[in-house]
Amino acid sequence: MVDVQKNKKSSIGLIEKLKQRWNIESNWSIIAILLVFSINGSFAAWVAKPITSFFGLSLETVSPFIFWPLRILLIFPIYQLTLPIVGWLFGQFRFFWAFEKKFLSRLGLGFLFKESN
């Protein structure tokens, strides 16, 4: 019984930390954001599958040591492109657009979002 309450308190503490870090007020927004992250990961992998097939990449034709790094490298940009779209479907476009800009800026791609004067 003590462990259940301890886990519940730590989960609530984690949610509160995320709300504070991401400047979110609603618990529903946190749930939607976490759902978007999880759904988008599966969606990006699903989208990457026919693309790898189009290029003739499969575990039957290519070594796993080549296939999996290439597949992950393909999934990464798909994930970044679809994250704001899936976020929009859950009413969280503003959060995910800001998240993408910040993330891509850290990768050195901030020039993509610079306003021209």
GUTORSE-602449 format. One record per residue (C-alpha): z, y, x; residue number from 1; residue in three letters; chain. Coordinates in Angstrom, 3 decimals, padded with zeros to 6 digits, m for minus. Example, Ala and Ser with C-alpha at 12.3 -4.5 7.8 and 13.67 -1.06 7.14 Angstrom:
BEGIN
{atom {007.800; m004.500; 012.300}; 1; "ALA"; "A"}
{atom {007.140; m001.060; 013.670}; 2; "SER"; "A"}
//
This chain:
BEGIN
{atom {000.000; 000.000; 000.000}; 1; "MET"; "A"}
{atom {000.813; 002.360; 002.848}; 2; "VAL"; "A"}
{atom {m002.538; 001.668; 004.558}; 3; "ASP"; "A"}
{atom {m004.464; 002.495; 001.368}; 4; "VAL"; "A"}
{atom {m002.749; 005.865; 001.029}; 5; "GLN"; "A"}
{atom {m003.201; 006.577; 004.735}; 6; "LYS"; "A"}
{atom {m006.941; 005.810; 004.491}; 7; "ASN"; "A"}
{atom {m007.243; 007.948; 001.358}; 8; "LYS"; "A"}
{atom {m005.563; 010.877; 003.112}; 9; "LYS"; "A"}
{atom {m007.774; 010.532; 006.184}; 10; "SER"; "A"}
{atom {m010.906; 010.392; 003.994}; 11; "SER"; "A"}
{atom {m009.851; 013.516; 002.136}; 12; "ILE"; "A"}
{atom {m009.083; 015.208; 005.445}; 13; "GLY"; "A"}
{atom {m012.548; 014.321; 006.731}; 14; "LEU"; "A"}
{atom {m014.196; 015.732; 003.610}; 15; "ILE"; "A"}
{atom {m012.201; 018.935; 003.943}; 16; "GLU"; "A"}
{atom {m013.214; 019.252; 007.610}; 17; "LYS"; "A"}
{atom {m016.879; 018.798; 006.680}; 18; "LEU"; "A"}
{atom {m016.583; 021.383; 003.909}; 19; "LYS"; "A"}
{atom {m015.088; 023.849; 006.350}; 20; "GLN"; "A"}
{atom {m017.561; 023.095; 009.161}; 21; "ARG"; "A"}
{atom {m020.618; 023.317; 006.904}; 22; "TRP"; "A"}
{atom {m019.215; 026.217; 004.840}; 23; "ASN"; "A"}
{atom {m019.403; 024.209; 001.606}; 24; "ILE"; "A"}
{atom {m017.051; 024.828; m001.303}; 25; "GLU"; "A"}
{atom {m017.807; 021.966; m003.678}; 26; "SER"; "A"}
{atom {m016.961; 018.295; m003.262}; 27; "ASN"; "A"}
{atom {m020.140; 017.523; m005.203}; 28; "TRP"; "A"}
{atom {m022.180; 019.375; m002.588}; 29; "SER"; "A"}
{atom {m020.620; 017.281; 000.182}; 30; "ILE"; "A"}
{atom {m021.426; 014.094; m001.723}; 31; "ILE"; "A"}
{atom {m025.012; 015.269; m002.305}; 32; "ALA"; "A"}
{atom {m025.425; 016.190; 001.374}; 33; "ILE"; "A"}
{atom {m024.119; 012.820; 002.570}; 34; "LEU"; "A"}
{atom {m026.395; 011.061; 000.072}; 35; "LEU"; "A"}
{atom {m029.390; 013.027; 001.349}; 36; "VAL"; "A"}
{atom {m028.645; 012.055; 004.955}; 37; "PHE"; "A"}
{atom {m028.376; 008.380; 004.040}; 38; "SER"; "A"}
{atom {m031.349; 008.226; 001.663}; 39; "ILE"; "A"}
{atom {m033.576; 010.162; 004.043}; 40; "ASN"; "A"}
{atom {m032.914; 007.731; 006.881}; 41; "GLY"; "A"}
{atom {m034.168; 004.820; 004.806}; 42; "SER"; "A"}
{atom {m037.034; 006.911; 003.435}; 43; "PHE"; "A"}
{atom {m038.206; 007.931; 006.923}; 44; "ALA"; "A"}
{atom {m038.164; 004.294; 008.064}; 45; "ALA"; "A"}
{atom {m040.102; 003.303; 004.943}; 46; "TRP"; "A"}
{atom {m042.731; 006.014; 005.560}; 47; "VAL"; "A"}
{atom {m043.049; 005.009; 009.226}; 48; "ALA"; "A"}
{atom {m043.869; 001.384; 008.410}; 49; "LYS"; "A"}
{atom {m047.446; 001.934; 007.128}; 50; "PRO"; "A"}
{atom {m048.086; 004.440; 009.920}; 51; "ILE"; "A"}
{atom {m047.164; 001.888; 012.571}; 52; "THR"; "A"}
{atom {m049.389; m000.638; 010.797}; 53; "SER"; "A"}
{atom {m052.254; 001.868; 010.730}; 54; "PHE"; "A"}
{atom {m052.072; 002.142; 014.511}; 55; "PHE"; "A"}
{atom {m051.958; m001.647; 014.822}; 56; "GLY"; "A"}
{atom {m048.367; m001.745; 016.015}; 57; "LEU"; "A"}
{atom {m046.350; m004.738; 014.899}; 58; "SER"; "A"}
{atom {m043.912; m007.154; 016.456}; 59; "LEU"; "A"}
{atom {m046.676; m009.768; 016.446}; 60; "GLU"; "A"}
{atom {m049.074; m007.631; 018.499}; 61; "THR"; "A"}
{atom {m046.745; m005.618; 020.739}; 62; "VAL"; "A"}
{atom {m043.673; m006.458; 022.781}; 63; "SER"; "A"}
{atom {m040.387; m005.536; 021.052}; 64; "PRO"; "A"}
{atom {m039.574; m003.413; 024.119}; 65; "PHE"; "A"}
{atom {m042.577; m001.239; 023.272}; 66; "ILE"; "A"}
{atom {m042.578; m001.550; 019.472}; 67; "PHE"; "A"}
{atom {m039.022; m000.395; 018.758}; 68; "TRP"; "A"}
{atom {m038.990; 002.702; 020.995}; 69; "PRO"; "A"}
{atom {m042.361; 003.746; 019.544}; 70; "LEU"; "A"}
{atom {m041.140; 003.158; 016.000}; 71; "ARG"; "A"}
{atom {m037.983; 005.191; 016.615}; 72; "ILE"; "A"}
{atom {m040.049; 007.977; 018.173}; 73; "LEU"; "A"}
{atom {m042.204; 007.937; 015.043}; 74; "LEU"; "A"}
{atom {m039.269; 007.877; 012.629}; 75; "ILE"; "A"}
{atom {m037.588; 010.885; 014.264}; 76; "PHE"; "A"}
{atom {m040.206; 013.544; 013.339}; 77; "PRO"; "A"}
{atom {m040.724; 011.965; 009.917}; 78; "ILE"; "A"}
{atom {m036.980; 012.237; 009.321}; 79; "TYR"; "A"}
{atom {m036.993; 015.893; 010.345}; 80; "GLN"; "A"}
{atom {m039.938; 016.689; 008.073}; 81; "LEU"; "A"}
{atom {m038.588; 014.877; 005.032}; 82; "THR"; "A"}
{atom {m034.963; 016.014; 005.302}; 83; "LEU"; "A"}
{atom {m035.484; 019.416; 003.611}; 84; "PRO"; "A"}
{atom {m037.694; 017.788; 000.962}; 85; "ILE"; "A"}
{atom {m035.131; 015.152; 000.030}; 86; "VAL"; "A"}
{atom {m032.461; 017.860; 000.236}; 87; "GLY"; "A"}
{atom {m034.443; 019.925; m002.254}; 88; "TRP"; "A"}
{atom {m034.509; 016.981; m004.675}; 89; "LEU"; "A"}
{atom {m030.702; 016.997; m004.588}; 90; "PHE"; "A"}
{atom {m030.430; 020.785; m004.917}; 91; "GLY"; "A"}
{atom {m029.420; 021.267; m001.277}; 92; "GLN"; "A"}
{atom {m032.581; 022.784; 000.213}; 93; "PHE"; "A"}
{atom {m030.826; 025.876; 001.576}; 94; "ARG"; "A"}
{atom {m028.299; 023.761; 003.485}; 95; "PHE"; "A"}
{atom {m030.912; 021.424; 004.950}; 96; "PHE"; "A"}
{atom {m033.350; 024.194; 005.846}; 97; "TRP"; "A"}
{atom {m030.601; 025.949; 007.826}; 98; "ALA"; "A"}
{atom {m029.566; 022.583; 009.303}; 99; "PHE"; "A"}
{atom {m033.136; 021.876; 010.450}; 100; "GLU"; "A"}
{atom {m033.583; 025.312; 011.994}; 101; "LYS"; "A"}
{atom {m030.338; 024.987; 013.921}; 102; "LYS"; "A"}
{atom {m031.063; 021.414; 015.022}; 103; "PHE"; "A"}
{atom {m034.631; 022.088; 016.141}; 104; "LEU"; "A"}
{atom {m033.528; 025.259; 017.941}; 105; "SER"; "A"}
{atom {m031.108; 023.144; 019.961}; 106; "ARG"; "A"}
{atom {m034.038; 020.912; 020.917}; 107; "LEU"; "A"}
{atom {m035.909; 023.949; 022.218}; 108; "GLY"; "A"}
{atom {m038.158; 024.281; 019.184}; 109; "LEU"; "A"}
{atom {m036.555; 027.450; 017.841}; 110; "GLY"; "A"}
{atom {m039.805; 029.349; 018.395}; 111; "PHE"; "A"}
{atom {m041.121; 027.618; 015.269}; 112; "LEU"; "A"}
{atom {m038.737; 029.676; 013.149}; 113; "PHE"; "A"}
{atom {m038.883; 033.068; 014.856}; 114; "LYS"; "A"}
{atom {m039.851; 035.953; 012.622}; 115; "GLU"; "A"}
{atom {m042.844; 037.875; 013.940}; 116; "SER"; "A"}
{atom {m042.475; 041.661; 013.858}; 117; "ASN"; "A"}
//
